Amino acid sequence: MAANDWDWNPEKQKSIVVQQVDAIAIYTNVRGEIVIRQQGFAGQEDAIVAFPRAYAETIIAALTAEAGKA
């Protein structure tokens, strides 16, 4: 396949092993909450989730459980 014939459509390209993911940042805001922020796609607003630090372990456990599902 020539370089200019490449098609990133995953339905056409079985060789794509990682789909595009918008940037994700994790930081603490001025209120001491943990923030998970994902960059908006094509100029859209960022998606933001903020939660009290006390819930971090519960959220991590839920993420770990979800990641372990097949």
All heavy atoms as TSV, in Angstrom:
chain	resi	resn	atom	element	x	y	z
A	1	MET	N	N	0.850	-1.184	0.000
A	1	MET	CA	C	0.000	0.000	0.000
A	1	MET	C	C	0.890	1.238	0.000
A	1	MET	O	O	1.772	1.376	0.832
A	1	MET	CB	C	-0.903	-0.036	1.237
A	1	MET	CG	C	-1.721	1.213	1.435
A	1	MET	SD	S	-2.794	1.163	2.896
A	1	MET	CE	C	-4.020	0.023	2.355
A	2	ALA	N	N	0.640	2.135	-0.891
A	2	ALA	CA	C	1.403	3.380	-0.965
A	2	ALA	C	C	1.052	4.280	0.208
A	2	ALA	O	O	-0.059	4.215	0.738
A	2	ALA	CB	C	1.115	4.090	-2.284
A	3	ALA	N	N	1.998	5.127	0.620
A	3	ALA	CA	C	1.785	5.991	1.779
A	3	ALA	C	C	0.566	6.882	1.633
A	3	ALA	O	O	-0.155	7.127	2.597
A	3	ALA	CB	C	3.025	6.841	2.020
A	4	ASN	N	N	0.292	7.375	0.437
A	4	ASN	CA	C	-0.846	8.270	0.254
A	4	ASN	C	C	-2.167	7.512	0.095
A	4	ASN	O	O	-3.221	8.122	0.009
A	4	ASN	CB	C	-0.617	9.213	-0.931
A	4	ASN	CG	C	-0.367	8.464	-2.230
A	4	ASN	OD1	O	-0.205	7.252	-2.228
A	4	ASN	ND2	N	-0.312	9.198	-3.325
A	5	ASP	N	N	-2.122	6.166	0.094
A	5	ASP	CA	C	-3.335	5.361	0.012
A	5	ASP	C	C	-3.816	4.902	1.381
A	5	ASP	O	O	-4.803	4.188	1.490
A	5	ASP	CB	C	-3.090	4.119	-0.854
A	5	ASP	CG	C	-2.895	4.480	-2.311
A	5	ASP	OD1	O	-3.324	5.574	-2.721
A	5	ASP	OD2	O	-2.295	3.666	-3.029
A	6	TRP	N	N	-3.095	5.287	2.427
A	6	TRP	CA	C	-3.422	4.835	3.785
A	6	TRP	C	C	-4.773	5.376	4.221
A	6	TRP	O	O	-5.100	6.533	3.988
A	6	TRP	CB	C	-2.340	5.266	4.759
A	6	TRP	CG	C	-2.617	4.805	6.152
A	6	TRP	CD1	C	-3.153	5.547	7.156
A	6	TRP	CD2	C	-2.406	3.506	6.684
A	6	TRP	NE1	N	-3.281	4.787	8.287
A	6	TRP	CE2	C	-2.830	3.512	8.013
A	6	TRP	CE3	C	-1.908	2.321	6.160
A	6	TRP	CZ2	C	-2.767	2.408	8.843
A	6	TRP	CZ3	C	-1.839	1.222	6.987
A	6	TRP	CH2	C	-2.260	1.266	8.310
A	7	ASP	N	N	-5.558	4.539	4.888
A	7	ASP	CA	C	-6.867	4.926	5.411
A	7	ASP	C	C	-6.905	4.553	6.887
A	7	ASP	O	O	-6.750	3.392	7.247
A	7	ASP	CB	C	-7.975	4.188	4.652
A	7	ASP	CG	C	-9.370	4.635	5.040
A	7	ASP	OD1	O	-9.533	5.302	6.093
A	7	ASP	OD2	O	-10.298	4.314	4.300
A	8	TRP	N	N	-7.116	5.536	7.766
A	8	TRP	CA	C	-7.126	5.297	9.205
A	8	TRP	C	C	-8.442	4.715	9.704
A	8	TRP	O	O	-8.593	4.470	10.883
A	8	TRP	CB	C	-6.816	6.585	9.959
A	8	TRP	CG	C	-5.353	6.885	9.985
A	8	TRP	CD1	C	-4.694	7.775	9.205
A	8	TRP	CD2	C	-4.368	6.282	10.818
A	8	TRP	NE1	N	-3.361	7.774	9.493
A	8	TRP	CE2	C	-3.132	6.855	10.492
A	8	TRP	CE3	C	-4.408	5.310	11.799
A	8	TRP	CZ2	C	-1.955	6.494	11.121
A	8	TRP	CZ3	C	-3.231	4.958	12.422
A	8	TRP	CH2	C	-2.018	5.538	12.087
A	9	ASN	N	N	-9.398	4.494	8.852
A	9	ASN	CA	C	-10.675	3.925	9.248
A	9	ASN	C	C	-10.440	2.531	9.838
A	9	ASN	O	O	-9.968	1.637	9.141
A	9	ASN	CB	C	-11.610	3.839	8.041
A	9	ASN	CG	C	-12.997	3.362	8.407
A	9	ASN	OD1	O	-13.193	2.616	9.357
A	9	ASN	ND2	N	-13.961	3.787	7.624
A	10	PRO	N	N	-10.783	2.317	11.128
A	10	PRO	CA	C	-10.486	1.026	11.759
A	10	PRO	C	C	-11.243	-0.141	11.126
A	10	PRO	O	O	-10.815	-1.286	11.229
A	10	PRO	CB	C	-10.900	1.231	13.217
A	10	PRO	CG	C	-11.768	2.425	13.233
A	10	PRO	CD	C	-11.382	3.266	12.045
A	11	GLU	N	N	-12.351	0.134	10.462
A	11	GLU	CA	C	-13.075	-0.944	9.791
A	11	GLU	C	C	-12.307	-1.436	8.571
A	11	GLU	O	O	-12.464	-2.571	8.146
A	11	GLU	CB	C	-14.470	-0.470	9.391
A	11	GLU	CG	C	-15.353	-0.184	10.599
A	11	GLU	CD	C	-16.690	0.432	10.219
A	11	GLU	OE1	O	-16.997	0.541	9.024
A	11	GLU	OE2	O	-17.421	0.802	11.146
A	12	LYS	N	N	-11.465	-0.577	8.012
A	12	LYS	CA	C	-10.681	-0.940	6.832
A	12	LYS	C	C	-9.268	-1.379	7.195
A	12	LYS	O	O	-8.638	-2.107	6.446
A	12	LYS	CB	C	-10.623	0.235	5.853
A	12	LYS	CG	C	-11.970	0.591	5.268
A	12	LYS	CD	C	-11.833	1.738	4.289
A	12	LYS	CE	C	-13.192	2.097	3.710
A	12	LYS	NZ	N	-13.099	3.233	2.798
A	13	GLN	N	N	-8.755	-0.912	8.320
A	13	GLN	CA	C	-7.370	-1.191	8.700
A	13	GLN	C	C	-7.319	-2.083	9.932
A	13	GLN	O	O	-7.456	-1.620	11.062
A	13	GLN	CB	C	-6.608	0.110	8.978
A	13	GLN	CG	C	-6.314	0.920	7.762
A	13	GLN	CD	C	-5.430	0.179	6.786
A	13	GLN	OE1	O	-4.595	-0.636	7.157
A	13	GLN	NE2	N	-5.633	0.455	5.512
A	14	LYS	N	N	-7.110	-3.359	9.742
A	14	LYS	CA	C	-7.006	-4.307	10.856
A	14	LYS	C	C	-5.685	-4.132	11.609
A	14	LYS	O	O	-5.522	-4.644	12.700
A	14	LYS	CB	C	-7.134	-5.746	10.354
A	14	LYS	CG	C	-8.420	-6.011	9.600
A	14	LYS	CD	C	-9.623	-5.855	10.483
A	14	LYS	CE	C	-10.872	-6.199	9.696
A	14	LYS	NZ	N	-12.074	-5.671	10.217
A	15	SER	N	N	-4.735	-3.388	11.028
A	15	SER	CA	C	-3.435	-3.206	11.667
A	15	SER	C	C	-3.439	-2.136	12.746
A	15	SER	O	O	-2.472	-2.004	13.485
A	15	SER	CB	C	-2.376	-2.875	10.617
A	15	SER	OG	O	-2.703	-1.673	9.950
A	16	ILE	N	N	-4.516	-1.366	12.879
A	16	ILE	CA	C	-4.583	-0.341	13.929
A	16	ILE	C	C	-4.787	-1.054	15.263
A	16	ILE	O	O	-5.762	-1.762	15.459
A	16	ILE	CB	C	-5.718	0.658	13.668
A	16	ILE	CG1	C	-5.464	1.415	12.359
A	16	ILE	CG2	C	-5.861	1.629	14.843
A	16	ILE	CD1	C	-6.603	2.309	11.927
A	17	VAL	N	N	-3.843	-0.866	16.178
A	17	VAL	CA	C	-3.904	-1.560	17.465
A	17	VAL	C	C	-4.285	-0.647	18.628
A	17	VAL	O	O	-4.688	-1.113	19.679
A	17	VAL	CB	C	-2.576	-2.287	17.775
A	17	VAL	CG1	C	-2.320	-3.385	16.748
A	17	VAL	CG2	C	-1.411	-1.322	17.821
A	18	VAL	N	N	-4.147	0.660	18.466
A	18	VAL	CA	C	-4.543	1.623	19.493
A	18	VAL	C	C	-5.334	2.726	18.806
A	18	VAL	O	O	-4.810	3.410	17.923
A	18	VAL	CB	C	-3.312	2.233	20.218
A	18	VAL	CG1	C	-3.754	3.286	21.222
A	18	VAL	CG2	C	-2.487	1.151	20.882
A	19	GLN	N	N	-6.589	2.884	19.197
A	19	GLN	CA	C	-7.414	3.935	18.630
A	19	GLN	C	C	-7.011	5.282	19.225
A	19	GLN	O	O	-6.424	5.346	20.313
A	19	GLN	CB	C	-8.898	3.671	18.918
A	19	GLN	CG	C	-9.407	2.389	18.299
A	19	GLN	CD	C	-9.298	2.389	16.786
A	19	GLN	OE1	O	-9.584	3.375	16.128
A	19	GLN	NE2	N	-8.885	1.267	16.232
A	20	GLN	N	N	-7.344	6.349	18.567
A	20	GLN	CA	C	-7.020	7.686	19.030
A	20	GLN	C	C	-7.705	7.974	20.362
A	20	GLN	O	O	-8.880	7.651	20.557
A	20	GLN	CB	C	-7.476	8.720	18.004
A	20	GLN	CG	C	-7.146	10.135	18.389
A	20	GLN	CD	C	-7.474	11.104	17.270
A	20	GLN	OE1	O	-7.627	10.716	16.120
A	20	GLN	NE2	N	-7.595	12.355	17.606
A	21	VAL	N	N	-6.970	8.567	21.275
A	21	VAL	CA	C	-7.496	8.948	22.579
A	21	VAL	C	C	-7.124	10.403	22.815
A	21	VAL	O	O	-5.961	10.779	22.649
A	21	VAL	CB	C	-6.896	8.078	23.706
A	21	VAL	CG1	C	-7.385	8.536	25.058
A	21	VAL	CG2	C	-7.217	6.608	23.481
A	22	ASP	N	N	-8.105	11.224	23.175
A	22	ASP	CA	C	-7.796	12.614	23.499
A	22	ASP	C	C	-7.008	12.664	24.803
A	22	ASP	O	O	-7.160	11.801	25.672
A	22	ASP	CB	C	-9.088	13.433	23.614
A	22	ASP	CG	C	-9.811	13.538	22.279
A	22	ASP	OD1	O	-9.136	13.686	21.246
A	22	ASP	OD2	O	-11.048	13.465	22.273
A	23	ALA	N	N	-6.172	13.675	24.957
A	23	ALA	CA	C	-5.298	13.808	26.121
A	23	ALA	C	C	-6.104	13.823	27.417
A	23	ALA	O	O	-7.202	14.373	27.476
A	23	ALA	CB	C	-4.474	15.083	26.006
A	24	ILE	N	N	-5.544	13.195	28.456
A	24	ILE	CA	C	-6.176	13.144	29.773
A	24	ILE	C	C	-5.179	13.677	30.791
A	24	ILE	O	O	-4.008	13.273	30.795
A	24	ILE	CB	C	-6.577	11.707	30.147
A	24	ILE	CG1	C	-7.634	11.189	29.160
A	24	ILE	CG2	C	-7.101	11.645	31.584
A	24	ILE	CD1	C	-7.958	9.722	29.311
A	25	ALA	N	N	-5.647	14.583	31.663
A	25	ALA	CA	C	-4.812	15.140	32.731
A	25	ALA	C	C	-5.464	14.839	34.077
A	25	ALA	O	O	-6.689	14.795	34.186
A	25	ALA	CB	C	-4.673	16.653	32.556
A	26	ILE	N	N	-4.634	14.624	35.089
A	26	ILE	CA	C	-5.113	14.432	36.458
A	26	ILE	C	C	-4.320	15.376	37.343
A	26	ILE	O	O	-3.083	15.373	37.316
A	26	ILE	CB	C	-4.945	12.974	36.920
A	26	ILE	CG1	C	-5.756	12.035	36.015
A	26	ILE	CG2	C	-5.372	12.829	38.383
A	26	ILE	CD1	C	-5.579	10.565	36.312
A	27	TYR	N	N	-5.049	16.189	38.121
A	27	TYR	CA	C	-4.385	17.166	38.981
A	27	TYR	C	C	-5.300	17.532	40.149
A	27	TYR	O	O	-6.456	17.129	40.195
A	27	TYR	CB	C	-4.006	18.419	38.188
A	27	TYR	CG	C	-5.171	19.106	37.504
A	27	TYR	CD1	C	-5.885	20.129	38.137
A	27	TYR	CD2	C	-5.566	18.737	36.225
A	27	TYR	CE1	C	-6.947	20.757	37.505
A	27	TYR	CE2	C	-6.619	19.360	35.584
A	27	TYR	CZ	C	-7.315	20.366	36.224
A	27	TYR	OH	O	-8.370	20.986	35.606
A	28	THR	N	N	-4.767	18.295	41.089
A	28	THR	CA	C	-5.543	18.768	42.235
A	28	THR	C	C	-5.915	20.225	41.997
A	28	THR	O	O	-5.056	21.040	41.644
A	28	THR	CB	C	-4.719	18.641	43.534
A	28	THR	OG1	O	-4.345	17.269	43.703
A	28	THR	CG2	C	-5.517	19.093	44.741
A	29	ASN	N	N	-7.199	20.550	42.179
A	29	ASN	CA	C	-7.636	21.939	41.988
A	29	ASN	C	C	-7.447	22.745	43.272
A	29	ASN	O	O	-6.975	22.217	44.290
A	29	ASN	CB	C	-9.078	22.009	41.457
A	29	ASN	CG	C	-10.114	21.503	42.428
A	29	ASN	OD1	O	-9.859	21.339	43.631
A	29	ASN	ND2	N	-11.307	21.229	41.929
A	30	VAL	N	N	-7.811	24.015	43.242
A	30	VAL	CA	C	-7.592	24.908	44.389
A	30	VAL	C	C	-8.437	24.527	45.606
A	30	VAL	O	O	-8.126	24.930	46.721
A	30	VAL	CB	C	-7.847	26.389	44.014
A	30	VAL	CG1	C	-6.841	26.863	42.986
A	30	VAL	CG2	C	-9.262	26.601	43.539
A	31	ARG	N	N	-9.497	23.735	45.413
A	31	ARG	CA	C	-10.335	23.275	46.539
A	31	ARG	C	C	-9.835	21.971	47.123
A	31	ARG	O	O	-10.450	21.417	48.027
A	31	ARG	CB	C	-11.783	23.121	46.083
A	31	ARG	CG	C	-12.431	24.443	45.732
A	31	ARG	CD	C	-13.891	24.253	45.437
A	31	ARG	NE	N	-14.049	23.350	44.309
A	31	ARG	CZ	C	-14.796	23.597	43.240
A	31	ARG	NH1	N	-15.471	24.719	43.168
A	31	ARG	NH2	N	-14.889	22.724	42.268
A	32	GLY	N	N	-8.725	21.440	46.587
A	32	GLY	CA	C	-8.168	20.190	47.088
A	32	GLY	C	C	-8.819	18.952	46.497
A	32	GLY	O	O	-8.538	17.837	46.942
A	33	GLU	N	N	-9.684	19.128	45.492
A	33	GLU	CA	C	-10.319	17.996	44.837
A	33	GLU	C	C	-9.396	17.437	43.763
A	33	GLU	O	O	-8.582	18.160	43.187
A	33	GLU	CB	C	-11.625	18.423	44.163
A	33	GLU	CG	C	-12.657	18.966	45.120
A	33	GLU	CD	C	-13.814	19.617	44.391
A	33	GLU	OE1	O	-13.583	20.350	43.404
A	33	GLU	OE2	O	-14.959	19.385	44.812
A	34	ILE	N	N	-9.537	16.153	43.495
A	34	ILE	CA	C	-8.806	15.548	42.385
A	34	ILE	C	C	-9.639	15.760	41.131
A	34	ILE	O	O	-10.858	15.557	41.134
A	34	ILE	CB	C	-8.551	14.058	42.633
A	34	ILE	CG1	C	-7.639	13.897	43.854
A	34	ILE	CG2	C	-7.941	13.394	41.395
A	34	ILE	CD1	C	-7.425	12.471	44.289
A	35	VAL	N	N	-8.994	16.182	40.070
A	35	VAL	CA	C	-9.670	16.482	38.817
A	35	VAL	C	C	-9.144	15.548	37.734
A	35	VAL	O	O	-7.934	15.368	37.601
A	35	VAL	CB	C	-9.429	17.947	38.386
A	35	VAL	CG1	C	-10.075	18.238	37.045
A	35	VAL	CG2	C	-9.938	18.907	39.452
A	36	ILE	N	N	-10.063	14.957	36.988
A	36	ILE	CA	C	-9.723	14.209	35.780
A	36	ILE	C	C	-10.296	15.029	34.632
A	36	ILE	O	O	-11.493	15.309	34.599
A	36	ILE	CB	C	-10.307	12.792	35.780
A	36	ILE	CG1	C	-9.800	12.005	36.992
A	36	ILE	CG2	C	-9.952	12.065	34.467
A	36	ILE	CD1	C	-10.446	10.653	37.166
A	37	ARG	N	N	-9.446	15.424	33.727
A	37	ARG	CA	C	-9.862	16.314	32.632
A	37	ARG	C	C	-9.433	15.707	31.302
A	37	ARG	O	O	-8.279	15.317	31.145
A	37	ARG	CB	C	-9.203	17.670	32.829
A	37	ARG	CG	C	-9.538	18.693	31.789
A	37	ARG	CD	C	-8.757	19.981	32.053
A	37	ARG	NE	N	-9.373	21.075	31.350
A	37	ARG	CZ	C	-9.856	22.171	31.927
A	37	ARG	NH1	N	-9.746	22.323	33.224
A	37	ARG	NH2	N	-10.402	23.109	31.204
A	38	GLN	N	N	-10.378	15.608	30.376
A	38	GLN	CA	C	-10.057	15.104	29.048
A	38	GLN	C	C	-10.221	16.214	28.031
A	38	GLN	O	O	-11.230	16.910	28.000
A	38	GLN	CB	C	-10.943	13.917	28.661
A	38	GLN	CG	C	-10.528	13.303	27.334
A	38	GLN	CD	C	-11.259	12.023	27.025
A	38	GLN	OE1	O	-12.384	11.825	27.423
A	38	GLN	NE2	N	-10.594	11.145	26.304
A	39	GLN	N	N	-9.192	16.356	27.202
A	39	GLN	CA	C	-9.180	17.390	26.165
A	39	GLN	C	C	-10.391	17.227	25.249
A	39	GLN	O	O	-10.717	16.124	24.822
A	39	GLN	CB	C	-7.896	17.264	25.357
A	39	GLN	CG	C	-7.737	18.292	24.275
A	39	GLN	CD	C	-6.437	18.073	23.502
A	39	GLN	OE1	O	-5.896	16.969	23.481
A	39	GLN	NE2	N	-5.949	19.114	22.901
A	40	GLY	N	N	-11.048	18.351	24.956
A	40	GLY	CA	C	-12.188	18.329	24.045
A	40	GLY	C	C	-11.751	17.990	22.634
A	40	GLY	O	O	-10.641	18.305	22.213
A	41	PHE	N	N	-12.624	17.340	21.896
A	41	PHE	CA	C	-12.328	16.940	20.523
A	41	PHE	C	C	-12.754	18.045	19.571
A	41	PHE	O	O	-13.859	18.564	19.671
A	41	PHE	CB	C	-13.071	15.641	20.191
A	41	PHE	CG	C	-12.922	15.208	18.766
A	41	PHE	CD1	C	-11.727	14.662	18.318
A	41	PHE	CD2	C	-13.955	15.359	17.873
A	41	PHE	CE1	C	-11.584	14.262	17.002
A	41	PHE	CE2	C	-13.826	14.964	16.554
A	41	PHE	CZ	C	-12.642	14.416	16.122
A	42	ALA	N	N	-11.885	18.418	18.651
A	42	ALA	CA	C	-12.199	19.376	17.578
A	42	ALA	C	C	-12.796	20.679	18.110
A	42	ALA	O	O	-13.812	21.153	17.621
A	42	ALA	CB	C	-13.126	18.730	16.554
A	43	GLY	N	N	-12.179	21.240	19.139
A	43	GLY	CA	C	-12.623	22.531	19.654
A	43	GLY	C	C	-13.760	22.481	20.652
A	43	GLY	O	O	-14.189	23.515	21.156
A	44	GLN	N	N	-14.273	21.285	20.959
A	44	GLN	CA	C	-15.331	21.172	21.964
A	44	GLN	C	C	-14.737	21.407	23.349
A	44	GLN	O	O	-13.531	21.331	23.547
A	44	GLN	CB	C	-15.980	19.794	21.900
A	44	GLN	CG	C	-16.721	19.522	20.618
A	44	GLN	CD	C	-17.309	18.117	20.599
A	44	GLN	OE1	O	-17.136	17.346	21.530
A	44	GLN	NE2	N	-17.993	17.782	19.527
A	45	GLU	N	N	-15.611	21.680	24.320
A	45	GLU	CA	C	-15.140	21.904	25.686
A	45	GLU	C	C	-14.555	20.630	26.271
A	45	GLU	O	O	-14.970	19.522	25.917
A	45	GLU	CB	C	-16.293	22.385	26.568
A	45	GLU	CG	C	-16.745	23.797	26.252
A	45	GLU	CD	C	-17.736	24.305	27.273
A	45	GLU	OE1	O	-17.698	23.858	28.441
A	45	GLU	OE2	O	-18.558	25.145	26.905
A	46	ASP	N	N	-13.602	20.791	27.183
A	46	ASP	CA	C	-13.025	19.651	27.891
A	46	ASP	C	C	-14.091	18.999	28.766
A	46	ASP	O	O	-14.989	19.675	29.278
A	46	ASP	CB	C	-11.872	20.091	28.787
A	46	ASP	CG	C	-10.670	20.605	28.017
A	46	ASP	OD1	O	-10.663	20.506	26.771
A	46	ASP	OD2	O	-9.745	21.108	28.671
A	47	ALA	N	N	-13.971	17.683	28.955
A	47	ALA	CA	C	-14.807	16.960	29.917
A	47	ALA	C	C	-14.063	16.968	31.248
A	47	ALA	O	O	-12.866	16.683	31.294
A	47	ALA	CB	C	-15.045	15.531	29.449
A	48	ILE	N	N	-14.764	17.327	32.321
A	48	ILE	CA	C	-14.112	17.471	33.627
A	48	ILE	C	C	-14.909	16.728	34.689
A	48	ILE	O	O	-16.129	16.869	34.774
A	48	ILE	CB	C	-13.999	18.957	34.024
A	48	ILE	CG1	C	-13.173	19.716	32.983
A	48	ILE	CG2	C	-13.382	19.104	35.418
A	48	ILE	CD1	C	-13.167	21.214	33.178
A	49	VAL	N	N	-14.186	15.936	35.494
A	49	VAL	CA	C	-14.768	15.273	36.661
A	49	VAL	C	C	-13.902	15.669	37.847
A	49	VAL	O	O	-12.690	15.486	37.823
A	49	VAL	CB	C	-14.766	13.737	36.502
A	49	VAL	CG1	C	-15.263	13.065	37.764
A	49	VAL	CG2	C	-15.593	13.317	35.298
A	50	ALA	N	N	-14.526	16.228	38.886
A	50	ALA	CA	C	-13.803	16.605	40.098
A	50	ALA	C	C	-14.458	15.900	41.278
A	50	ALA	O	O	-15.686	15.822	41.356
A	50	ALA	CB	C	-13.835	18.120	40.298
A	51	PHE	N	N	-13.633	15.366	42.184
A	51	PHE	CA	C	-14.180	14.655	43.339
A	51	PHE	C	C	-13.267	14.851	44.551
A	51	PHE	O	O	-12.068	15.077	44.408
A	51	PHE	CB	C	-14.363	13.164	43.029
A	51	PHE	CG	C	-13.129	12.485	42.518
A	51	PHE	CD1	C	-12.228	11.885	43.395
A	51	PHE	CD2	C	-12.849	12.439	41.164
A	51	PHE	CE1	C	-11.092	11.256	42.925
A	51	PHE	CE2	C	-11.720	11.813	40.688
A	51	PHE	CZ	C	-10.833	11.222	41.569
A	52	PRO	N	N	-13.850	14.756	45.760
A	52	PRO	CA	C	-13.046	14.910	46.971
A	52	PRO	C	C	-11.984	13.811	47.065
A	52	PRO	O	O	-12.219	12.655	46.691
A	52	PRO	CB	C	-14.075	14.753	48.105
A	52	PRO	CG	C	-15.382	15.102	47.478
A	52	PRO	CD	C	-15.277	14.624	46.063
A	53	ARG	N	N	-10.833	14.186	47.564
A	53	ARG	CA	C	-9.702	13.259	47.716
A	53	ARG	C	C	-10.104	12.007	48.507
A	53	ARG	O	O	-9.597	10.911	48.255
A	53	ARG	CB	C	-8.563	13.997	48.423
A	53	ARG	CG	C	-7.280	13.242	48.532
A	53	ARG	CD	C	-6.177	14.134	49.093
A	53	ARG	NE	N	-5.888	15.262	48.226
A	53	ARG	CZ	C	-5.122	15.209	47.141
A	53	ARG	NH1	N	-4.593	14.075	46.782
A	53	ARG	NH2	N	-4.895	16.274	46.421
A	54	ALA	N	N	-11.036	12.122	49.427
A	54	ALA	CA	C	-11.474	10.995	50.259
A	54	ALA	C	C	-12.067	9.848	49.423
A	54	ALA	O	O	-12.096	8.706	49.877
A	54	ALA	CB	C	-12.501	11.463	51.283
A	55	TYR	N	N	-12.525	10.139	48.221
A	55	TYR	CA	C	-13.120	9.109	47.368
A	55	TYR	C	C	-12.133	8.501	46.375
A	55	TYR	O	O	-12.505	7.625	45.586
A	55	TYR	CB	C	-14.318	9.670	46.600
A	55	TYR	CG	C	-15.457	10.041	47.502
A	55	TYR	CD1	C	-15.782	11.372	47.725
A	55	TYR	CD2	C	-16.207	9.068	48.144
A	55	TYR	CE1	C	-16.834	11.717	48.553
A	55	TYR	CE2	C	-17.252	9.407	48.989
A	55	TYR	CZ	C	-17.559	10.731	49.190
A	55	TYR	OH	O	-18.587	11.068	50.019
A	56	ALA	N	N	-10.881	8.916	46.405
A	56	ALA	CA	C	-9.894	8.465	45.428
A	56	ALA	C	C	-9.731	6.945	45.434
A	56	ALA	O	O	-9.749	6.316	44.372
A	56	ALA	CB	C	-8.548	9.145	45.661
A	57	GLU	N	N	-9.584	6.334	46.592
A	57	GLU	CA	C	-9.375	4.883	46.640
A	57	GLU	C	C	-10.601	4.130	46.123
A	57	GLU	O	O	-10.459	3.107	45.436
A	57	GLU	CB	C	-9.010	4.448	48.055
A	57	GLU	CG	C	-7.604	4.873	48.445
A	57	GLU	CD	C	-7.179	4.340	49.799
A	57	GLU	OE1	O	-7.738	3.318	50.256
A	57	GLU	OE2	O	-6.283	4.943	50.400
A	58	THR	N	N	-11.796	4.607	46.420
A	58	THR	CA	C	-13.022	3.974	45.929
A	58	THR	C	C	-13.083	4.057	44.408
A	58	THR	O	O	-13.425	3.084	43.725
A	58	THR	CB	C	-14.259	4.651	46.546
A	58	THR	OG1	O	-14.171	4.537	47.969
A	58	THR	CG2	C	-15.540	4.031	46.065
A	59	ILE	N	N	-12.727	5.215	43.865
A	59	ILE	CA	C	-12.750	5.403	42.414
A	59	ILE	C	C	-11.671	4.554	41.753
A	59	ILE	O	O	-11.914	3.918	40.710
A	59	ILE	CB	C	-12.610	6.901	42.065
A	59	ILE	CG1	C	-13.890	7.626	42.521
A	59	ILE	CG2	C	-12.341	7.109	40.580
A	59	ILE	CD1	C	-13.800	9.125	42.482
A	60	ILE	N	N	-10.490	4.494	42.341
A	60	ILE	CA	C	-9.415	3.657	41.798
A	60	ILE	C	C	-9.841	2.191	41.787
A	60	ILE	O	O	-9.617	1.471	40.808
A	60	ILE	CB	C	-8.106	3.854	42.580
A	60	ILE	CG1	C	-7.556	5.257	42.322
A	60	ILE	CG2	C	-7.073	2.782	42.232
A	60	ILE	CD1	C	-6.442	5.674	43.265
A	61	ALA	N	N	-10.463	1.725	42.866
A	61	ALA	CA	C	-10.925	0.329	42.928
A	61	ALA	C	C	-11.960	0.046	41.838
A	61	ALA	O	O	-11.925	-1.004	41.195
A	61	ALA	CB	C	-11.499	0.026	44.306
A	62	ALA	N	N	-12.872	0.987	41.616
A	62	ALA	CA	C	-13.884	0.804	40.583
A	62	ALA	C	C	-13.256	0.794	39.194
A	62	ALA	O	O	-13.633	-0.016	38.331
A	62	ALA	CB	C	-14.942	1.899	40.681
A	63	LEU	N	N	-12.280	1.666	38.953
A	63	LEU	CA	C	-11.581	1.687	37.670
A	63	LEU	C	C	-10.808	0.385	37.441
A	63	LEU	O	O	-10.820	-0.191	36.353
A	63	LEU	CB	C	-10.607	2.867	37.603
A	63	LEU	CG	C	-11.238	4.248	37.425
A	63	LEU	CD1	C	-10.193	5.331	37.681
A	63	LEU	CD2	C	-11.820	4.381	36.047
A	64	THR	N	N	-10.151	-0.093	38.494
A	64	THR	CA	C	-9.385	-1.331	38.394
A	64	THR	C	C	-10.309	-2.512	38.106
A	64	THR	O	O	-9.999	-3.355	37.262
A	64	THR	CB	C	-8.597	-1.578	39.690
A	64	THR	OG1	O	-7.718	-0.463	39.908
A	64	THR	CG2	C	-7.789	-2.861	39.632
A	65	ALA	N	N	-11.447	-2.569	38.772
A	65	ALA	CA	C	-12.424	-3.636	38.531
A	65	ALA	C	C	-12.941	-3.572	37.094
A	65	ALA	O	O	-13.057	-4.589	36.405
A	65	ALA	CB	C	-13.568	-3.541	39.522
A	66	GLU	N	N	-13.230	-2.375	36.617
A	66	GLU	CA	C	-13.750	-2.210	35.258
A	66	GLU	C	C	-12.685	-2.600	34.233
A	66	GLU	O	O	-12.991	-3.236	33.209
A	66	GLU	CB	C	-14.196	-0.765	35.049
A	66	GLU	CG	C	-15.046	-0.538	33.841
A	66	GLU	CD	C	-16.380	-1.268	33.890
A	66	GLU	OE1	O	-16.944	-1.479	34.976
A	66	GLU	OE2	O	-16.857	-1.634	32.799
A	67	ALA	N	N	-11.439	-2.238	34.501
A	67	ALA	CA	C	-10.343	-2.568	33.582
A	67	ALA	C	C	-10.107	-4.074	33.500
A	67	ALA	O	O	-9.653	-4.579	32.480
A	67	ALA	CB	C	-9.060	-1.858	34.008
A	68	GLY	N	N	-10.432	-4.807	34.563
A	68	GLY	CA	C	-10.222	-6.248	34.592
A	68	GLY	C	C	-11.303	-7.044	33.887
A	68	GLY	O	O	-11.153	-8.251	33.672
A	69	LYS	N	N	-12.398	-6.385	33.496
A	69	LYS	CA	C	-13.481	-7.095	32.804
A	69	LYS	C	C	-13.067	-7.405	31.371
A	69	LYS	O	O	-12.406	-6.609	30.726
A	69	LYS	CB	C	-14.755	-6.259	32.798
A	69	LYS	CG	C	-15.389	-6.086	34.153
A	69	LYS	CD	C	-16.654	-5.273	34.041
A	69	LYS	CE	C	-17.309	-5.086	35.394
A	69	LYS	NZ	N	-18.531	-4.267	35.298
A	70	ALA	N	N	-13.487	-8.553	30.916
A	70	ALA	CA	C	-13.153	-8.925	29.533
A	70	ALA	C	C	-14.239	-8.509	28.574
A	70	ALA	O	O	-15.348	-8.344	28.853
A	70	ALA	CB	C	-12.928	-10.420	29.434
